[in-house]
Amino acid sequence: MNFSIAIPTYKREKDLSNCLNSILDQSFLPSEVILVDDDFLDFDFIEKNKNQFEEKDIEFVYYKKNHKKERKGLSESKNISYKLVKNDIFFILDDDLILEKDFFENIMITWENNKND
């Protein structure tokens, strides 16, 4: 089962890096990860992470908010995330979250065992 992860972020590159690494260490991986940037992440940071995710066949999408057209703030970033994800199942994570290794696997098992077709 495919799922997506969206992460709104604002000036937290170190925390975000830890969060992204915890995603890469998961026993069950998403098909896509979307970053919605409310500031400006370093180009090298984006490229490094994009390469790491693509090595595991995970689509990595970087979306830089245009503050002339889009409001600043977490709520707007979450709304943008919702519009960008490709899968019906998606998670919006805080950029400072560190996941336990089996986090997604456990959630998806619970989902499968309790879904109502």
C-alpha positions, -999 to +999 in steps of 0.1 A: +000+000+000+014+034-010+014+064+012+028+099+011+045+121+037+043+159+037+065+180+059+059+217+063+091+234+074+104+268+085+140+275+094+147+241+110+172+225+087+190+205+114+157+192+129+144+185+094+175+165+086+169+143+116+133+138+107+142+129+071+168+104+083+142+088+106+120+083+075+148+067+056+154+043+085+118+031+084+110-006+079+081+004+056+088+033+033+065+059+016+063+063-021+068+101-019+080+128+005+070+164+000+087+193+017+067+226+018+093+253+026+080+285+043+115+300+042+145+290+021+163+257+025+199+254+012+201+240-023+228+215-013+206+203+016+177+197-009+199+179-034+215+157-008+182+146+006+166+142-029+194+118-039+191+098-007+153+093-011+155+086-048+181+059-041+153+041-022+128+048-050+110+074-030+098+105-050+112+136-033+093+169-040+105+202-028+079+230-028+091+266-021+062+288-011+057+320-030+049+345-003+036+370-029+008+345-037+006+322-006+003+331+030+030+324+054+023+299+082+017+263+090-020+261+081-013+273+046+016+249+043-006+220+053-033+230+027-006+231+000+006+197+011-029+183+008-030+195-028+004+181-037+002+145-024-005+117-049-017+090-025-050+086-006-031+079+025-008+106+037+009+119+068+017+155+076+046+155+100+062+182+120+098+189+108+113+181+142+097+147+146+119+116+149+101+084+141+106+050+157+118+025+132+085+006+127+062+036+129+047+034+094+047-004+093+026-005+126+002+022+114-003+005+080-009-029+096-035-013+118-050+004+088-053-028+068-067-047+098-094-021+104-103-006+071-139-008+060-141-017+024 
